[in-house]
């Protein structure tokens, strides 16, 4: 049971608050080693489990990461600001730019894993695309790595007969990416819908994103619609929650 005093929050939470404030104040910079369990036990007069829980809170928030045999360190990765509306503007991909171009600025983005397959459509995808469950879909799976850190897993589903023989079925879709190629096929996206939720990662997701224990993921499911309200792509994304700031900027 968590140790409390005078009905206040548990001691491990109070210790985590102190460490978090110190990180935000710059007392522990990116990559700095945080006080270890022994240090926290001595400084705060708590048991080892309480000290361990305090450090675990910072890890679960994505502020710190454990390095086996070395201790717990302030996470050095600078969060990526994902501008959810501006990045999907037709002015971006229509001009041959990546939808990532404004997000990453001068940072190094690499797609280090790409597979393109033809598969039977899952029921949830078929329903959105307006095709039969089990009908063929082109499935594009990618992993995005920013500054050497895997930040996103993305899986796009498109009706196979819509994109057959086009650059969409290639690993590299070319300037402007997938949406520019859909435009060339006469199905340029004119509207997008994104649904966002959060959960803990699967074992595979945690491994592919190198997530510290306890770090949740953000799920973004985007549907791209062409003229006539036709859904042409379903993109299911898994984001490292600690690697992102989701920004939505729009007029009232």
N, C-alpha and C positions, 0 to 999 in steps of 0.2 A: 504493500500500500504506500502511496506517495506520502512523503513527510510534509506536513503543513504547519504553520504557526499562526495562532490567533485567527483561524478561519480564512486566512489569505490563500493565494494560489500555492501549489506545491513548490517546494524549494528548488526542484530541478528546473521549473519554469522560471523562477526568479533568477537563477544562475544563467539560464539561456538568454533572458532579457538583458542581463549585464553584458554578456559576450556579444550579443547582437548589436547593442548600442555602441560597444567598443569598435566593432567592425565598421559600422556606419560612420563613426567619427574618425575613421582612418587609423586607429591605434593598431589594428591588425590589417595590413594591406593585402591585396590579392596574392595568394600563394604563401602567406605567412602561416606559421605553425601556431595553433591555439594552445592555451594551457592544457596540459594533459590531465588525466583522471587524478593522479597524485597531487598535482598542483591545485586542482579545484577542491579536493578533499581537505587539503591544508588551509587554503584560503577561506573556505566557507564552512568548515567544520561539518562536513556531510560524509555519508557513507559512499563507497565506491559506486554502488548502483545508482545513487542520485547523481553523481558526477557524470556517469556514463549516459544517463537519460538526458542530462542537459546538453551534452555534445550531440546526442542523437536528434534532439529537436532541431538543431542548426543544420544537421545533415538532411533531415526530412524536408526542411524549407529550401534546400538547395544552396544555402549559404556556405556550407562547408563540405568537405569530402574526406573520407578516411583513407589513409595510405598504409597498407599492411606493414607493420613493424616500424613505422615512422611516426604515426600520430594522426591528428585531425588538423586539416589545413583549410584556410579560407579559399573558397573556390575562385580560381583566377579567371575563369571564362567570363567575358563581358556579354550580358544578355543581348539577344537580338530583338530589335523593335520591329515587330511585324505589322506593317500598316495595311490593315485588312481591306480598306476600300480603295486607296490610291493604287495599290500594287496590281489590282485587277482591271484597271482602266484600259480601254482599247487603245488609248494613246501610247501605252507602254508596249504591249505585245504587238500592236498594229504597226509600230515603228521598228519592229525587229529586236526589241529589248526583252530581257528576261523579266518575269514578274518579281524576281528577287533583286533586281538592280538597285532599287531605292532602299531596300532593307539592309543590304550588306555593305553599302557604301564602298570603302576601299579595302574591305576584308576579303579573305580568300575563301571562296565557296567551291566545293568540289562535289560532284555526284559520283560517288565511288562504287556504287552498286546499281546496276540497271538490268532488269530482265523484262522481256516483252513476250507474252505468250497468248495463245488463244484458248479459252476455257469456257466451261458452261457457266452461265450467269447465275450467281446466287439469287435467291428469291427477292431479298431486300433490294438488290441492284436492279433486277429485271423490272420490279414494280415501278421504280423511279424512271428508268429509261423507256418504259412503255413497251417492253418486249416480253416474250414468254420466258418463264422460269426454265433454265436449262438451255436457252438459246445461246449461240456463240457470242462471246465478248472478247475484245482485245484488252488484256490486262497489262498495265505498265507499273512495275514495282521499282522504286528508287530509294536510295539512302543518300541524304544530303549531309555533308560534313563542312562545318564552318570553323576556320582557324584550327584545323586538326581535330575538332570535336564533333562527333555525330550528333545532330540536333533534330533530325526529322526523318521519319519513314513515311513514304507516300505510295498509295496504290490507286491508280486510275482505272476506271472501267468505261469502255466505250463499245457500242454495238459493232460487232466485227464487220458486218456488211457495209457499215457507214465509212469505215476507214481502211478497208481492204486495199492493198496495193499502194497506199500513200505513205508519206514520210512518218506518219503517226506510228507505224508498226516498226520503225527503226529505233535503235538505241538512242541516237541523236536526232531529234526532230528538227534541228536547224534554228536559225534566227527567229526570235519571237516565240519559239517553243510550240507546244501543243495547240494553243489557241490560234496562233497565226496559221498553222496548218489546217485547222478546222475551217478557218476563214477562206482558205483557198479551195476547200471542198464545198463552199457555199453554206457553211453552218457556223459562221462566226458567232461567238457568244455575245448576247446582248443583255444578259441578266445573270446574276449569280445569287445563290443562297448558301449560307454557311450555318451549320449547326455545331455548337460547341458544348462539350461536356468533359468530365475528368474522371479518372479512375487510377488504380494502381496498375503498373505494367505487367504483361505476361512475362514469363521467363525469357522467351525469345526476344521480346521488345527490350527488356532490361539489358540483355546481353548485347544486342546490336547497337543500342544507344549508350552503352557503358554507364548505366545509371547507378549512382550510389544507392545503397539499401534505403528503402523508405521514400524514395523520390517518386511522386506520381507523374502521370503523363496527361497531357491535354489532347483530346480527340477533336479534330475538326473535320466535318464531313461537308464537302463543297459540291454543289450541283451547278453545272453550267448549262444555261438555256440558250438556244438559238431562237431566231424569229419564229413566231407562232407558238411560243412557250414550249418548244420541243427540248426536252432534256437530252444533252449530247454527251455529257461526262459526269460521272460520279467519282469524286476523289476523296478517299479516306486517308487522313493524315494522323500520325501519332507524333506528338511533339514532346521533347524533354521540357517539362514545366519550368524548370529552373533556368532554362536557356532562353526563354522568351518573355517579352512584354507584348501583349496583344493590344494594338492601338486601333481605335475606330474613330475617325474624325468626320463629322457630318453636320450639315446645317440643321437648325431647328425648323 
